[in-house]
Amino acid sequence: MKLARMGDVAEIFFTLQGEGVSVGMPAVFVRLSLCNLHCVWCDTDHTWNFVGTPWVHEKDGLPGYQKHCKEEAIIEMGAAEVAEEVRKYECRHVVLTGGEPLLQEEGLGELIAELLKDGRDWFFEMETNGTRLPGDALMAAVGQFNVSPKLGNSGVAVNLREKPEVIRGLMEGGKAWFKFVVEKESDLAEVMALVERSQIPMDRVILMPEGRNVAEIDRVAPWLAEKCRDFGVRFSDRLHVRLWGDKRGV
Ligand code: SF4
């Protein structure tokens, strides 16, 4: 499996889920490398914005920001090795995240099978951008899909980011929640049009402010929270950013 590298180790860490329907839940995060989308505001750009790629990121213009060296940003591990790292924590709630984890479906299946060998009560959440439909085995093994379809504010072409058949398949699986990152009021119309087009039930919709620090989140959060109330959908904060800032491994 290709995991995001943090120094000499893989980005596997014990924290609180910071976003979405299970916000606040203690969980072991396993961050996989690679993504099939390249969102301009992505906060895990170390999983895909590699030297030599043409992708654009909003940090590109910042002093000191450089694209990541692929060899230094990825660590290769077998599923059994990853499972061993996960088991170091006294927590059976695992968040499989990325990047886009479903690019490594085979490895994920092996990891889940490896963890389940001990007969303990594991629960798996998977974070995905909603462009790839998991196979039956993963659909059965994962308890919750945190699906985050991307809007125009991601800078990604619509034919790459919007896959109605995948959204439909995830909805039919009955385990998916759909979280949208909102930056400005005009994003809301786009969300609601997508929700209607894809017939996503409103009680499965979550709106979350875009922002990599508290000031950015707070620029959006108050009015977005009011809109959530008025539309009757869930609001999600970015708890990990409030607690720990824009850091890796938290
Ligand atoms: S889909 Fe997610 S991980 Fe991939 S570039 Fe967009 S925000 Fe980042």
Residues whose N, C-alpha, C, O or C-beta is under 5 A from the ligand:
A	BS01	SF4	C35 L37 H38 C39 C42 T44 G98 G99 E100 N129
